Amino acid sequence: MATDLKDTAHPVDAAALMALLPTRPRLLAVGEPTHGEDALLHLRNDLFRQLVEQEGYRTIALETDCLAGLTVDAYVTSATGTLDTAMDHGFSHGWGACEANRDLVRWMRTHNENRPPSRQVRFAGFDGPLETAGAASPRQALTALHTHLAAHLDARLLPCTATALEDLLGPDDRWSDPAAMYDPAASAGRTPRAARLRALAEDLTALLDEHTPHLIAATSPEDWHRARLYARTATGLLRYHHLMADTTATTPERLTLLLAARDRIMAHNLLALAARGPVLAHAHNSHLQREKSTTRMGGAPLHWWSAGALAAAHLGQDYAFAATALGTITHRAVDTPPAGTLEALLSTLPQDHSLIDPRALAAHLAPDPPAPRTSPWFGYAPLDPAHLARIDALLFVRDVPRRPAPPAA
């Protein structure tokens, strides 16, 4: 006798999620189908709090600038700065303005109060310093890496002086020009100076690796890991700028290379975090899924391997992915899902929020379900039912309400 779908649905909590997994993964990734909706982020917050308290996860990593995220981490671990400073300067893409993100950071600071470092929960961004319209200058990452090495190594080992590095970097706005996203001629990524900087970044990274025992003894493991972050960010950013300046590729080819390069940066950051302890990650489903990711830009389809796919290839069962699907976001014109779609089937569940075993859900889908629904809003991506076999758990939210307007001043 077939099991009723509602009998396979569970409350969204840590115990139910862990029961769907064969083991506690080192990297547990939770995706969302759209950004900027506090209802989804509050659900994430509740789940992550339980996973920290009940399952011993010690890092929360979000899809935001990895260098800016150091400001948030300093606040939640040692109360450096203020909550306002952490939100204003510790997030990219405007996500510091999300009330749910503020609630998460506030809870992390409270949780860590009076706890020793070994029992604190850390914050990390795992995206590069990349905004929708362009990429940052490599100045912050390169100069921080150079400063760290110069403080602890013989100056004769360094491939350049700090002054020479500054001269090569030049003005930051030359790197961050938004026109470079679609016009490779506007990018600084293939100038002779950029080529020299890429070589210097590789040399500085090699020095960091070669002198690891001395550098850790002279500073601390924490300082060394931060220097590794600077090295990954510098080399990743310079490669991204190099790809932006490619005048030989078609626009779709170039954009595909940029999407892949961004997720490569994300994957390297996630793997570095997971090497240090159990990590909870949150990002768009497309950055965490095991299947190839797809989107359309300029009318052309683009396909690339996500950070989650790359991390899963390295971690095996130590990587788990819980996707999120949703029924409606009426204020974004994501209306009642068409009959036969995965979201329409999930909308028959009585709960507003549900946790479902994707394998059980697949058994309830029609043999040839309709294609995923489309939406006039670019920011929403429906779940592809063909991906269910490679998803470990599925969160479903029936409706995402409009965020309440702030009270009048």
Long-range contacts (C-beta under 8 A, 24 or more apart in sequence): 2-363, 3-360, 3-363, 5-345, 5-348, 5-349, 5-360, 5-361, 5-364, 6-348, 6-349, 6-350, 8-356, 8-357, 8-360, 8-361, 9-349, 9-351, 9-354, 9-355, 9-356, 9-396, 10-354, 10-355, 10-356, 11-351, 11-353, 11-354, 11-355, 12-43, 12-46, 12-47, 12-353, 12-354, 12-355, 12-395, 13-47, 13-50, 13-355, 14-47, 14-50, 14-51, 14-54, 14-55, 15-50, 15-54, 16-355, 17-47, 17-51, 17-322, 17-355, 17-393, 18-55, 20-355, 20-357, 20-392, 20-393, 21-320, 21-392, 21-393, 22-317, 23-317, 24-55, 24-278, 25-278, 25-315, 25-317, 25-318, 25-319, 25-320, 26-274, 26-277, 26-278, 26-279, 26-315, 26-318, 26-319, 27-270, 27-273, 27-274, 27-278, 27-279, 27-281, 27-311, 27-315, 27-318, 27-319, 27-320, 28-57, 28-278, 28-279, 28-280, 28-281, 28-320, 28-322, 29-270, 29-280, 29-281, 29-282, 29-283, 29-288, 29-308, 29-311, 29-319, 29-320, 29-321, 29-322, 30-280, 30-281, 30-282, 30-288, 30-322, 30-324, 30-395, 31-282, 31-283, 31-284, 31-285, 31-286, 31-287, 31-288, 31-289, 31-308, 31-321, 31-322, 31-323, 31-324, 32-282, 32-283, 32-284, 32-285, 32-324, 33-284, 33-285, 33-323, 33-324, 33-325, 33-326, 33-380, 33-381, 33-382, 33-383, 34-284, 34-326, 34-329, 34-332, 34-334, 34-377, 34-379, 34-380, 34-381, 34-400, 35-93, 35-95, 35-284, 35-379, 36-95, 36-98, 36-379, 37-329, 37-400, 37-403, 38-98, 38-99, 38-100, 38-403, 39-397, 39-400, 39-401, 39-403, 40-324, 40-326, 40-397, 40-400, 41-98, 41-100, 41-101, 41-104, 42-100, 42-103, 43-353, 43-395, 43-397, 44-100, 44-104, 44-282, 45-100, 45-103, 45-104, 45-107, 48-104, 48-280, 48-282, 49-107, 49-111, 51-280, 52-111, 52-121, 52-280, 55-278, 56-278, 57-121, 57-278, 57-279, 57-280, 58-120, 58-121, 58-122, 58-277, 58-278, 58-279, 59-121, 59-122, 59-123, 59-124, 59-273, 59-276, 59-277, 59-278, 59-279, 59-280, 60-104, 60-108, 60-121, 60-122, 60-123, 60-124, 60-279, 60-280, 60-282, 61-123, 61-124, 61-125, 61-126, 61-269, 61-270, 61-273, 61-279, 61-280, 61-281, 61-282, 62-95, 62-101, 62-123, 62-124, 62-125, 62-126, 62-281, 62-282, 62-283, 63-125, 63-126, 63-127, 63-266, 63-282, 63-283, 63-284, 63-287, 64-90, 64-91, 64-92, 64-93, 64-95, 64-125, 64-126, 64-127, 65-91, 65-92, 65-125, 65-127, 65-128, 65-129, 65-130, 66-124, 66-125, 66-126, 66-127, 66-128, 66-129, 66-229, 66-233, 66-265, 66-269, 67-125, 67-129, 67-140, 67-141, 67-229, 67-230, 67-233, 68-92, 68-125, 68-129, 69-123, 69-124, 69-125, 69-126, 70-226, 70-229, 72-105, 72-123, 72-125, 73-122, 73-123, 73-124, 75-105, 75-109, 76-105, 76-108, 76-109, 76-112, 76-120, 76-121, 76-122, 76-123, 77-112, 77-117, 77-120, 77-122, 77-123, 79-109, 83-109, 90-123, 90-125, 91-125, 92-125, 92-127, 92-129, 92-130, 92-131, 93-131, 93-132, 99-403, 124-269, 124-273, 124-279, 125-269, 126-266, 126-269, 126-270, 126-273, 126-281, 126-283, 126-307, 127-262, 127-265, 127-266, 127-269, 127-283, 128-233, 128-236, 128-237, 128-240, 128-262, 128-265, 128-266, 129-233, 129-237, 130-237, 130-240, 130-262, 130-265, 133-178, 133-181, 134-176, 134-177, 134-178, 134-180, 134-181, 135-175, 135-176, 135-180, 135-237, 135-240, 135-241, 135-244, 136-172, 136-175, 136-176, 136-237, 137-169, 137-172, 137-174, 137-175, 137-176, 138-169, 138-175, 138-197, 138-201, 138-233, 138-234, 138-237, 138-238, 138-241, 139-169, 139-172, 139-175, 141-230, 141-231, 141-233, 141-234, 141-237, 142-169, 142-197, 142-200, 142-201, 142-204, 142-230, 142-234, 143-169, 144-227, 144-230, 145-201, 145-204, 145-205, 145-208, 145-227, 145-230, 145-231, 145-234, 146-204, 148-208, 148-215, 148-219, 148-223, 148-226, 148-227, 148-230, 149-204, 149-207, 149-208, 149-211, 149-215, 149-227, 152-211, 152-214, 152-215, 152-218, 152-219, 153-207, 153-211, 153-214, 153-215, 157-207, 158-204, 158-207, 159-199, 159-200, 159-203, 159-204, 160-200, 165-200, 168-193, 168-196, 168-197, 168-200, 169-193, 169-197, 175-241, 180-241, 180-244, 180-245, 181-244, 182-251, 184-244, 184-245, 184-246, 184-247, 184-254, 185-245, 185-247, 187-241, 187-244, 187-245, 188-241, 188-245, 189-238, 189-240, 189-241, 189-242, 189-243, 189-244, 189-245, 190-242, 190-245, 190-246, 191-245, 194-238, 194-241, 194-242, 194-245, 197-238, 198-235, 198-238, 198-239, 198-242, 201-231, 201-234, 201-235, 201-238, 202-235, 204-231, 204-234, 205-231, 205-234, 205-235, 225-272, 225-276, 228-272, 229-269, 229-272, 232-265, 232-268, 232-269, 232-272, 233-265, 236-261, 236-264, 236-265, 236-268, 237-265, 240-265, 251-298, 251-300, 252-297, 252-298, 252-300, 252-301, 252-302, 255-297, 255-298, 255-300, 255-302, 256-302, 256-303, 256-304, 259-293, 259-295, 259-302, 259-304, 260-304, 260-305, 263-287, 263-293, 263-304, 263-305, 263-306, 263-307, 263-310, 264-307, 264-310, 266-307, 267-307, 267-308, 267-310, 267-311, 270-307, 270-311, 271-311, 271-314, 271-315, 274-311, 274-315, 274-318, 283-307, 284-381, 285-323, 285-324, 285-381, 285-383, 286-381, 288-321, 288-323, 289-321, 289-323, 289-387, 289-390, 289-391, 290-321, 290-387, 290-390, 290-391, 291-384, 291-386, 291-387, 291-390, 295-381, 320-392, 320-393, 321-390, 321-391, 321-392, 321-393, 322-391, 322-392, 322-393, 322-394, 322-395, 323-358, 323-383, 323-387, 323-391, 323-393, 323-394, 323-395, 324-394, 324-395, 324-396, 324-397, 325-382, 325-383, 325-394, 325-395, 325-396, 325-397, 326-396, 326-397, 326-398, 326-399, 326-400, 327-396, 327-397, 327-398, 327-399, 328-398, 328-399, 328-400, 329-377, 329-380, 329-399, 329-400, 330-399, 330-402, 331-401, 331-402, 332-375, 332-377, 332-379, 332-380, 332-400, 333-375, 333-376, 333-377, 334-375, 334-377, 334-380, 337-373, 337-382, 338-370, 338-373, 340-366, 340-369, 340-370, 341-369, 341-370, 341-372, 341-373, 341-382, 342-369, 342-372, 342-382, 342-383, 342-385, 342-388, 343-373, 343-382, 343-383, 346-396, 346-398, 347-398, 349-396, 349-398, 351-398, 352-397, 352-398, 352-399, 353-395, 353-396, 353-397, 353-398, 354-395, 354-396, 355-393, 355-394, 355-395, 355-396, 356-393, 356-394, 356-395, 356-396, 357-393, 357-394, 358-388, 358-389, 358-391, 358-392, 358-393, 358-394, 359-388, 359-389, 361-388, 361-394, 362-388, 362-389
